[in-house]
Amino acid sequence: MADQLATDIIDKIKAHAEPGGEEITLDTELTSLGIHSLELTEIIFDLEEEYGIEIEMNTAEAWSSLKNVRDMVEAVRALIAKSA
């Protein structure tokens, strides 16, 4: 069951994913959504703005190793907790 943070992130991902794809869940692979570096960068900027977090460039590079939506949600959750 997705919490509010996960739901918000999934909505942001949907805005950048290729249309007509499958339903996006926490286990959805990012590559299956057609999300590549440019889209990932845009999603990161959206998340920074919304949650008042800063994703350092080396962190963004580390994000390229994210495999699924759950990985992204947990990374954002950790940054929010760190900035609180």
N, CA, C and O of each residue as an XYZ file, in Angstrom:
336
protein
N       0.850     -1.190      0.000
C       0.000      0.000      0.000
C       0.888      1.243      0.000
O       1.753      1.396      0.863
N       0.675      2.106     -0.950
C       1.495      3.309     -1.071
C       1.009      4.385     -0.104
O      -0.196      4.580      0.061
N       1.945      5.079      0.531
C       1.581      6.203      1.379
C       1.511      7.473      0.531
O       1.670      7.420     -0.689
N       1.270      8.615      1.182
C       1.087      9.860      0.427
C       2.341     10.252     -0.353
O       2.243     10.703     -1.494
N       3.512     10.084      0.251
C       4.752     10.422     -0.451
C       4.890      9.564     -1.704
O       5.207     10.074     -2.779
N       4.653      8.268     -1.565
C       4.758      7.364     -2.712
C       3.754      7.748     -3.793
O       4.080      7.748     -4.980
N       2.532      8.075     -3.379
C       1.494      8.469     -4.339
C       1.909      9.731     -5.090
O       1.739      9.809     -6.307
N       2.450     10.721     -4.379
C       2.891     11.967     -5.010
C       4.018     11.705     -6.009
O       4.021     12.263     -7.106
N       4.964     10.866     -5.634
C       6.089     10.562     -6.523
C       5.598      9.796     -7.755
O       6.048     10.057     -8.871
N       4.687      8.863     -7.552
C       4.131      8.122     -8.690
C       3.432      9.090     -9.649
O       3.548      8.944    -10.865
N       2.710     10.075     -9.113
C       2.053     11.071     -9.967
C       3.077     11.854    -10.784
O       2.856     12.122    -11.965
N       4.196     12.221    -10.161
C       5.248     12.949    -10.884
C       5.862     12.068    -11.967
O       6.142     12.528    -13.074
N       6.066     10.805    -11.634
C       6.630      9.870    -12.619
C       5.664      9.712    -13.790
O       6.091      9.692    -14.945
N       4.372      9.600    -13.503
C       3.368      9.458    -14.568
C       3.441     10.624    -15.542
O       3.254     10.445    -16.745
N       3.713     11.824    -15.024
C       3.778     13.015    -15.873
C       4.940     12.933    -16.868
O       4.913     13.588    -17.910
N       5.956     12.130    -16.550
C       7.139     12.036    -17.418
C       7.245     10.697    -18.136
O       8.071     10.543    -19.036
N       6.426      9.731    -17.751
C       6.506      8.400    -18.347
C       5.889      8.411    -19.742
O       5.107      9.298    -20.087
N       6.256      7.414    -20.530
C       5.654      7.275    -21.849
C       4.171      6.960    -21.667
O       3.809      6.130    -20.835
N       3.317      7.621    -22.443
C       1.878      7.405    -22.274
C       1.468      5.977    -22.654
O       2.125      5.307    -23.451
N       0.367      5.545    -22.058
C      -0.179      4.244    -22.419
C       0.514      3.061    -21.773
O       0.268      1.912    -22.140
N       1.378      3.341    -20.814
C       2.078      2.257    -20.145
C       1.188      1.575    -19.122
O       0.014      1.909    -18.961
N       1.779      0.616    -18.443
C       1.015     -0.097    -17.415
C       0.814      0.784    -16.193
O       1.381      1.872    -16.091
N       0.004      0.299    -15.277
C      -0.202      1.014    -14.023
C       1.144      1.091    -13.294
O       1.903      0.122    -13.280
N       1.429      2.237    -12.695
C       2.700      2.418    -11.998
C       2.518      2.075    -10.529
O       1.658      2.638     -9.852
N       3.336      1.146    -10.042
C       3.318      0.752     -8.636
C       4.724      0.920     -8.074
O       5.647      1.290     -8.800
N       4.885      0.650     -6.796
C       6.211      0.754     -6.178
C       7.209     -0.207     -6.807
O       8.413      0.047     -6.780
N       6.726     -1.299     -7.370
C       7.631     -2.292     -7.962
C       7.890     -2.081     -9.450
O       8.623     -2.855    -10.065
N       7.296     -1.043    -10.032
C       7.485     -0.775    -11.457
C       8.933     -0.363    -11.723
O       9.476      0.515    -11.053
N       9.541     -1.010    -12.707
C      10.908     -0.666    -13.109
C      10.883      0.676    -13.843
O      10.046      0.894    -14.718
N      11.799      1.570    -13.484
C      11.837      2.890    -14.121
C      12.107      2.776    -15.620
O      11.530      3.522    -16.412
N      12.975      1.853    -16.010
C      13.298      1.726    -17.431
C      12.092      1.262    -18.242
O      11.988      1.581    -19.426
N      11.185      0.518    -17.624
C      10.005      0.059    -18.358
C       9.050      1.205    -18.670
O       8.156      1.065    -19.506
N       9.241      2.342    -17.995
C       8.384      3.506    -18.204
C       8.959      4.455    -19.250
O       8.356      5.484    -19.556
N      10.115      4.116    -19.794
C      10.749      4.996    -20.766
C      11.380      6.209    -20.106
O      11.597      7.228    -20.763
N      11.680      6.112    -18.804
C      12.297      7.227    -18.086
C      13.812      7.073    -18.170
O      14.388      6.088    -17.707
N      14.430      8.071    -18.770
C      15.882      8.063    -18.926
C      16.441      9.309    -18.239
O      15.722      9.973    -17.493
N      17.676      9.623    -18.474
C      18.342     10.663    -17.686
C      17.645     12.022    -17.727
O      17.537     12.680    -16.692
N      17.173     12.457    -18.885
C      16.523     13.765    -18.956
C      15.237     13.784    -18.130
O      15.002     14.712    -17.357
N      14.407     12.756    -18.299
C      13.168     12.689    -17.525
C      13.472     12.563    -16.040
O      12.803     13.183    -15.212
N      14.480     11.763    -15.699
C      14.845     11.592    -14.291
C      15.285     12.924    -13.698
O      14.938     13.236    -12.559
N      16.041     13.708    -14.451
C      16.476     15.022    -13.983
C      15.277     15.925    -13.732
O      15.239     16.632    -12.725
N      14.295     15.913    -14.635
C      13.101     16.732    -14.457
C      12.320     16.294    -13.223
O      11.821     17.134    -12.474
N      12.211     14.991    -13.007
C      11.517     14.477    -11.829
C      12.251     14.917    -10.563
O      11.621     15.320     -9.586
N      13.580     14.839    -10.582
C      14.386     15.264     -9.430
C      14.139     16.736     -9.116
O      13.966     17.099     -7.953
N      14.122     17.592    -10.149
C      13.853     19.016     -9.922
C      12.471     19.213     -9.311
O      12.304     20.012     -8.389
N      11.474     18.482     -9.827
C      10.119     18.579     -9.266
C      10.112     18.201     -7.787
O       9.485     18.876     -6.970
N      10.809     17.125     -7.449
C      10.838     16.645     -6.065
C      11.564     17.626     -5.155
O      11.134     17.861     -4.026
N      12.661     18.200     -5.640
C      13.399     19.193     -4.848
C      12.497     20.374     -4.510
O      12.444     20.831     -3.368
N      11.792     20.854     -5.525
C      10.929     22.013     -5.342
C       9.788     21.697     -4.373
O       9.510     22.478     -3.463
N       9.143     20.574     -4.564
C       7.978     20.230     -3.745
C       8.329     19.971     -2.291
O       7.596     20.389     -1.394
N       9.438     19.288     -2.046
C       9.746     18.851     -0.683
C      10.841     19.663     -0.002
O      11.222     19.361      1.129
N      11.355     20.697     -0.684
C      12.362     21.542     -0.073
C      13.634     20.780      0.256
O      14.301     21.050      1.254
N      13.954     19.825     -0.604
C      15.186     19.054     -0.405
C      16.161     19.418     -1.507
O      15.776     19.973     -2.536
N      17.405     19.105     -1.285
C      18.413     19.355     -2.307
C      19.092     18.038     -2.645
O      19.655     17.363     -1.784
N      19.021     17.699     -3.911
C      19.647     16.464     -4.376
C      20.952     16.870     -5.046
O      20.959     17.468     -6.122
N      22.043     16.535     -4.393
C      23.358     16.931     -4.909
C      23.635     16.191     -6.218
O      23.084     15.119     -6.467
N      24.485     16.773     -7.038
C      24.751     16.143     -8.330
C      25.282     14.723     -8.172
O      24.899     13.831     -8.929
N      26.163     14.505     -7.193
C      26.658     13.135     -7.029
C      25.524     12.220     -6.582
O      25.534     11.028     -6.888
N      24.543     12.771     -5.855
C      23.377     11.985     -5.476
C      22.551     11.670     -6.717
O      22.063     10.552     -6.878
N      22.397     12.663     -7.593
C      21.641     12.434     -8.826
C      22.289     11.328     -9.652
O      21.598     10.500    -10.246
N      23.621     11.320     -9.686
C      24.314     10.251    -10.406
C      24.031      8.908     -9.747
O      23.838      7.901    -10.428
N      24.010      8.900     -8.427
C      23.699      7.668     -7.712
C      22.274      7.227     -8.029
O      21.978      6.033     -8.062
N      21.390      8.206     -8.263
C      19.997      7.878     -8.580
C      19.889      7.131     -9.889
O      18.899      6.437    -10.121
N      20.887      7.256    -10.753
C      20.816      6.532    -12.022
C      20.823      5.024    -11.784
O      20.459      4.249    -12.669
N      21.240      4.610    -10.578
C      21.239      3.184    -10.256
C      19.897      2.737     -9.675
O      19.719      1.558     -9.366
N      18.956      3.667     -9.525
C      17.643      3.297     -9.010
C      16.967      2.375    -10.016
O      16.954      2.642    -11.218
N      16.416      1.302     -9.508
C      15.804      0.314    -10.395
C      14.299      0.473    -10.513
O      13.738      0.311    -11.596
N      13.638      0.791     -9.396
C      12.179      0.850     -9.452
C      11.656      2.054     -8.663
O      12.420      2.804     -8.056
N      10.358      2.211     -8.693
C       9.721      3.356     -8.043
C       9.983      3.333     -6.533
O      10.206      4.384     -5.931
N       9.957      2.164     -5.926
C      10.206      2.050     -4.486
C      11.579      2.620     -4.130
O      11.712      3.305     -3.115
N      12.605      2.351     -4.946
C      13.951      2.883     -4.694
C      13.915      4.415     -4.662
O      14.550      5.044     -3.816
N      13.168      4.997     -5.593
C      13.088      6.457     -5.663
C      12.358      7.015     -4.442
O      12.790      8.010     -3.861
N      11.264      6.383     -4.057
C      10.493      6.836     -2.891
C      11.363      6.793     -1.640
O      11.367      7.738     -0.851
N      12.095      5.705     -1.459
C      12.938      5.571     -0.266
C      14.073      6.600     -0.271
O      14.435      7.118      0.785
N      14.631      6.899     -1.433
C      15.697      7.901     -1.518
C      15.165      9.282     -1.133
O      15.822     10.019     -0.398
N      13.973      9.632     -1.630
C      13.360     10.923     -1.289
C      13.019     10.959      0.201
O      13.262     11.963      0.871
N      12.464      9.882      0.712
C      12.096      9.805      2.131
C      13.324     10.042      3.011
O      13.239     10.749      4.016
N      14.465      9.456      2.640
C      15.699      9.633      3.405
C      16.155     11.087      3.367
O      16.595     11.619      4.387
N      16.057     11.740      2.208
C      16.464     13.137      2.109
C      15.542     14.058      2.915
O      16.001     15.009      3.546
N      14.251     13.767      2.886
C      13.308     14.572      3.666
C      13.614     14.430      5.158
O      13.624     15.421      5.889
N      13.861     13.206      5.605
C      14.160     12.958      7.025
C      15.450     13.672      7.423
O      15.554     14.221      8.520
N      16.428     13.659      6.523
C      17.711     14.285      6.801
C      17.582     15.814      6.911
O      18.289     16.447      7.696
N      16.679     16.395      6.124
C      16.540     17.847      6.137
C      15.587     18.331      7.229
O      15.500     19.531      7.486
N      14.877     17.411      7.869
C      13.900     17.793      8.904
C      14.571     18.201     10.199
O      13.892     18.549     11.164
